[in-house]
Amino acid sequence: MINGGTALVGLLGNPVSHSLSPAMHNAALRAMDLNWRYLALPCETDDLKAVLNGLQAAGCQGLNVTIPHKQTVAEFCIELSPLARRLGAVNTLIPLSNGGWKGTNTDVEGFLAPLIHSWSWKGRQALVVGCGGSARAVVAGLQELELAAITVVGRRAEALRSFINDLQQDEAPLTPCLETDISLTELVNEADLVVNTTPLGMAQHGHPSDVPLGPDLWSGLRADAVLYDLIYTPRPTAWLGLGKTRGNRCFDGLEMLVQQGAASLRIWSGRSDVPIDTMRQAAESTLSS
């Protein structure tokens, strides 16, 4: 029961009414016997600083941050982790004992979780579709896997060039490819891992039958390639449905959501016993209800 000792953790964004985070976090908090409650907290960008100050003063134990505040909230952090600074994006806030917030990013850890325990990626090839905000965490994660090649596909040359320049590293070089490039078909056919970071195929965006880059492009995809779609509504997306009919191993963004949330909860609580299975079950149950 909520009582005088109950502390707050939550999610800042706009909109947040659709979020699965309260269900999965509160299920974990009950299992951990932590007297905290996790709330979705809608916040306009103009109110962000005031809301952060008020939550800090009220003893909030930690916050997740989602669209549209992941970049803006970094301006109000006293400290930033090296990863958050590199990505220019914060999804987790930790209260500092002397006041203010430290910003970090658990999206990379969440993205990598389904990939790192099942395969050795050293020397393999990855293709990332999209170069928006979500792609930044994806690429940063892929750069930890010792891949031989990471190609980023974008629609606009200027945005793609800026993205590559921001995240380029000598030990994990990025290669740009425009959607109109004739080499794209060959890159798809050679890929060991393909990640969709675009909203195409999302139930709330356009039509759920949409497939990134069009369905014909994927006809030569190898059967042993792994497909990873950051979208999880519908389940499966049309793109992952294509992959499953071809025998590809497929992941959607629900696992990333669960894993990044678990990583945040480990940071806030200082505990390693975060029940990931409980969080996943709660998220899946809420999504299907």
ChimeraX attribute file (.defattr): number of C-alpha atoms within 10 A of each C-alpha:
attribute: neighborCount
match mode: 1-to-1
recipient: residues
	/A:1	7
	/A:2	9
	/A:3	8
	/A:4	7
	/A:5	8
	/A:6	11
	/A:7	17
	/A:8	17
	/A:9	24
	/A:10	23
	/A:11	23
	/A:12	27
	/A:13	21
	/A:14	17
	/A:15	15
	/A:16	18
	/A:17	11
	/A:18	9
	/A:19	17
	/A:20	20
	/A:21	23
	/A:22	22
	/A:23	21
	/A:24	27
	/A:25	30
	/A:26	21
	/A:27	21
	/A:28	23
	/A:29	20
	/A:30	13
	/A:31	14
	/A:32	15
	/A:33	8
	/A:34	13
	/A:35	15
	/A:36	22
	/A:37	19
	/A:38	22
	/A:39	19
	/A:40	22
	/A:41	18
	/A:42	15
	/A:43	20
	/A:44	14
	/A:45	14
	/A:46	8
	/A:47	9
	/A:48	18
	/A:49	16
	/A:50	11
	/A:51	17
	/A:52	22
	/A:53	14
	/A:54	12
	/A:55	17
	/A:56	18
	/A:57	11
	/A:58	11
	/A:59	12
	/A:60	17
	/A:61	21
	/A:62	25
	/A:63	27
	/A:64	27
	/A:65	22
	/A:66	20
	/A:67	14
	/A:68	15
	/A:69	19
	/A:70	21
	/A:71	17
	/A:72	16
	/A:73	24
	/A:74	22
	/A:75	13
	/A:76	16
	/A:77	20
	/A:78	13
	/A:79	18
	/A:80	21
	/A:81	12
	/A:82	12
	/A:83	17
	/A:84	23
	/A:85	15
	/A:86	14
	/A:87	19
	/A:88	21
	/A:89	26
	/A:90	28
	/A:91	25
	/A:92	30
	/A:93	29
	/A:94	21
	/A:95	21
	/A:96	15
	/A:97	7
	/A:98	6
	/A:99	11
	/A:100	18
	/A:101	24
	/A:102	20
	/A:103	29
	/A:104	26
	/A:105	27
	/A:106	23
	/A:107	26
	/A:108	22
	/A:109	21
	/A:110	25
	/A:111	27
	/A:112	21
	/A:113	16
	/A:114	16
	/A:115	17
	/A:116	13
	/A:117	8
	/A:118	8
	/A:119	8
	/A:120	12
	/A:121	18
	/A:122	12
	/A:123	12
	/A:124	16
	/A:125	20
	/A:126	25
	/A:127	27
	/A:128	24
	/A:129	23
	/A:130	23
	/A:131	25
	/A:132	14
	/A:133	17
	/A:134	17
	/A:135	20
	/A:136	22
	/A:137	27
	/A:138	22
	/A:139	26
	/A:140	22
	/A:141	17
	/A:142	22
	/A:143	20
	/A:144	15
	/A:145	17
	/A:146	16
	/A:147	19
	/A:148	16
	/A:149	19
	/A:150	23
	/A:151	22
	/A:152	24
	/A:153	23
	/A:154	22
	/A:155	15
	/A:156	14
	/A:157	14
	/A:158	9
	/A:159	13
	/A:160	21
	/A:161	16
	/A:162	12
	/A:163	20
	/A:164	19
	/A:165	11
	/A:166	13
	/A:167	17
	/A:168	16
	/A:169	12
	/A:170	6
	/A:171	11
	/A:172	19
	/A:173	15
	/A:174	21
	/A:175	15
	/A:176	18
	/A:177	23
	/A:178	17
	/A:179	18
	/A:180	12
	/A:181	9
	/A:182	10
	/A:183	11
	/A:184	18
	/A:185	16
	/A:186	12
	/A:187	17
	/A:188	22
	/A:189	16
	/A:190	17
	/A:191	22
	/A:192	21
	/A:193	23
	/A:194	22
	/A:195	21
	/A:196	27
	/A:197	23
	/A:198	21
	/A:199	19
	/A:200	23
	/A:201	24
	/A:202	21
	/A:203	17
	/A:204	11
	/A:205	10
	/A:206	11
	/A:207	12
	/A:208	18
	/A:209	16
	/A:210	18
	/A:211	23
	/A:212	18
	/A:213	17
	/A:214	10
	/A:215	13
	/A:216	9
	/A:217	15
	/A:218	17
	/A:219	13
	/A:220	12
	/A:221	22
	/A:222	18
	/A:223	15
	/A:224	13
	/A:225	22
	/A:226	21
	/A:227	22
	/A:228	23
	/A:229	24
	/A:230	23
	/A:231	23
	/A:232	19
	/A:233	16
	/A:234	15
	/A:235	16
	/A:236	19
	/A:237	23
	/A:238	20
	/A:239	24
	/A:240	24
	/A:241	16
	/A:242	17
	/A:243	23
	/A:244	15
	/A:245	9
	/A:246	15
	/A:247	14
	/A:248	18
	/A:249	15
	/A:250	19
	/A:251	20
	/A:252	23
	/A:253	19
	/A:254	21
	/A:255	22
	/A:256	24
	/A:257	22
	/A:258	26
	/A:259	25
	/A:260	23
	/A:261	25
	/A:262	25
	/A:263	19
	/A:264	26
	/A:265	24
	/A:266	14
	/A:267	17
	/A:268	17
	/A:269	15
	/A:270	10
	/A:271	10
	/A:272	11
	/A:273	13
	/A:274	21
	/A:275	16
	/A:276	19
	/A:277	13
	/A:278	19
	/A:279	28
	/A:280	22
	/A:281	15
	/A:282	21
	/A:283	23
	/A:284	17
	/A:285	13
	/A:286	14
	/A:287	17
	/A:288	7
	/A:289	5
